[in-house]
Amino acid sequence: MSQLFSIKKVEKSISAEQIQQIVGAIQERKYSWACVLMLRSAGHNPLQYIPYRTYNRLRKQNEPVTQSDQEEFTSPSRNLMSPRRYC
């Protein structure tokens, strides 16, 4: 019967780089971001624990912008102000 209630431990080690990121976030007093990093490094989905809007705000504030993300916003071919023509 005790086997039915036993909890399986997931053996996953956290890399030194992940620990440095978590400690860095704590030193910068970004405690919410440190929690997100801890959840990620433990193999959990942060969206199961925090609201979607909060998670997105934290990501925008703390994750570096990639080149493809930056090109999307600065692309001259993407003109949002031009009127659409319907045929």
C-alpha positions as CSV (number, residue, x, y, z in Angstrom):
1,M,0.0,0.0,0.0
2,S,2.8,2.4,0.7
3,Q,4.0,1.9,-2.8
4,L,0.8,3.4,-4.1
5,F,1.6,6.7,-2.3
6,S,5.3,6.9,-3.0
7,I,6.4,9.9,-4.9
8,K,8.7,9.4,-7.8
9,K,11.8,11.6,-7.8
10,V,12.9,13.0,-11.1
11,E,16.6,13.0,-11.1
12,K,17.7,16.0,-13.1
13,S,20.7,18.0,-12.3
14,I,20.9,21.8,-12.8
15,S,23.9,23.0,-14.7
16,A,26.4,25.5,-13.3
17,E,25.3,28.0,-16.0
18,Q,21.6,27.7,-14.8
19,I,22.7,28.2,-11.2
20,Q,24.7,31.3,-12.2
21,Q,21.6,32.7,-14.0
22,I,19.4,32.1,-10.9
23,V,21.9,33.6,-8.5
24,G,22.4,36.6,-10.8
25,A,18.7,37.3,-10.9
26,I,18.6,37.1,-7.1
27,Q,21.5,39.5,-6.8
28,E,19.8,41.9,-9.1
29,R,16.7,41.6,-6.9
30,K,14.6,40.1,-9.7
31,Y,13.0,37.4,-7.5
32,S,10.1,36.7,-9.8
33,W,12.5,36.0,-12.7
34,A,14.6,33.8,-10.4
35,C,11.5,31.8,-9.7
36,V,10.9,31.4,-13.5
37,L,14.5,30.3,-14.0
38,M,14.2,27.8,-11.1
39,L,11.0,26.3,-12.5
40,R,12.5,26.0,-16.0
41,S,15.7,24.4,-14.8
42,A,13.8,21.9,-12.7
43,G,11.9,20.9,-15.8
44,H,8.6,22.5,-15.0
45,N,6.4,24.8,-17.1
46,P,6.3,28.2,-15.4
47,L,2.8,28.8,-16.9
48,Q,1.4,26.1,-14.6
49,Y,2.4,28.3,-11.6
50,I,2.1,31.9,-12.7
51,P,-0.3,33.8,-14.9
52,Y,0.3,34.1,-18.6
53,R,0.5,37.9,-18.6
54,T,3.0,38.0,-15.7
55,Y,5.1,35.3,-17.4
56,N,5.2,37.3,-20.7
57,R,6.0,40.5,-18.9
58,L,8.9,38.8,-17.1
59,R,10.2,37.3,-20.3
60,K,10.1,40.7,-22.2
61,Q,11.9,42.4,-19.3
62,N,14.6,39.8,-18.7
63,E,15.3,37.7,-21.8
64,P,17.7,39.2,-24.4
65,V,16.1,40.2,-27.7
66,T,17.2,37.9,-30.5
67,Q,18.2,39.1,-34.0
68,S,15.1,37.6,-35.6
69,D,12.8,39.3,-33.1
70,Q,14.5,42.6,-33.7
71,E,14.2,42.4,-37.5
72,E,10.5,41.7,-37.2
73,F,9.9,45.1,-35.5
74,T,12.4,47.1,-37.6
75,S,11.7,45.6,-41.1
76,P,11.0,48.4,-43.6
77,S,8.9,46.0,-45.8
78,R,6.3,45.7,-43.1
79,N,4.3,48.9,-43.3
80,L,1.4,48.7,-40.9
81,M,0.1,52.2,-41.8
82,S,-0.6,51.4,-45.5
83,P,-4.3,51.0,-46.4
84,R,-5.6,47.6,-47.4
85,R,-7.3,47.2,-50.7
86,Y,-10.0,44.6,-51.0
87,C,-10.9,43.2,-54.5
